[in-house]
Amino acid sequence: MMDIEFVRSRFIKHFDGKTGNVYASPGRINLIGEHTDYNGGFVFPGAVDKGIMAEMRANGTEDTVMAYAIDLKDRLDFHLNDPAGPKASWARYIYGIALEMRKLGVPVKGFNIAFAGDVPLGAGMSSSAAMESCFACGLNDIFGENKVSQWDMVLAGQATEHNYCGVNCGIMDQFASVFGKAGCLMRLDCRSREFEYFPFKPDGYKLVLLNSKVKHELAGSPYNDRRNSCENVVKAIAKKHPEGKFETLRDCTWEQLEEVRAEVGEEDYTRAHFVLGEKDRVLAVCDALLEGDYETVGQKMYETHYGLSKEYEVSCEELDYLNDLAKENGVTGSRIMGGGFGGCTINLVRADLYNKFIADAKAKFAAKYGHEPEVIDVVIGDGSRKLC
Ligand code: GLA
């Protein structure tokens, strides 16, 4: 995590010299369960030790937000009562979450905010959810007497993506950022919203991310198309079975998917086929983890990569290559992580193979693409919190 003094010094310098409160929220990893959240399935994320830190203070105005994005060196003022809101994408997260918190009854007024991050942007580690939950945590504390529940903050973060940022995402990222706990992964049932903490200390293994540095950008992207495909399939199945209740692909069986194959077309069929498989894989991984069977966990990760690449079509050449390098090096499990279209692979690797794998992946990837992948060792950290 970053240094509080670093953020504080910028806050003091760019505003009126006074200090505020400091809040932090993490990015996330996800062991398995990709594109299952908006399909009512299971996900298996954990918060990381990297994220967003923000210093915030009410400034006594009715609705003026004075904001400074430290990493971008970008200073902007805007008004919460302006229906258009700011144009800069980073500022839309602040504007959006403030309006969503108002909808939850928090009387948000003008405030000053400076923030910075150490979670790589566009790497599929949910830097945007880290922003939303960090700002929500601050606004809840400063204006809302901390009355808004953690779940409502998760939903406010998701609504910010939907209503102000153009991404029709699920709830995994905001959930992980708010509820994360050091040393634990979380299995979340995205339909019932029940979850459990799973202490994750795989003896003799390491989790490492390799960031391809291909920027993943979900806004206005084919992410929303994937979601539409899933919804089309559910609608077709519901029409065929008026007696049943079909809200998401979670409610649909393999047989029902086959029944509508011709009607929905190959593209939607293949995407839904991935989701049904992924739903089963998450459950298989949970069982395997309980038995300490990391070989099965790893095998399922490879299957997920295959599905994300060939069925859901959210991979890219660089990520497929990182996956091949993992296989070549005997890595137990490897797959693209997060929404896709760039970003990282997550790798479960035996400790004794780690150094060789990293050295080989760096050298071969650099030879092919002109730059090394960024190596990010995973440390599972805590969720959103007030630091001071
Ligand atoms: C993005 C979204 C999440 C989830 C993942 C894919 O990170 O924000 O809601 O759908 O993609 O699993």
Residues whose N, C-alpha, C, O or C-beta is under 5 A from the ligand:
A	BS01	GLA	G33 E34 H35 T36 D37 C169 G170 I171 M172 D173 G338 G339
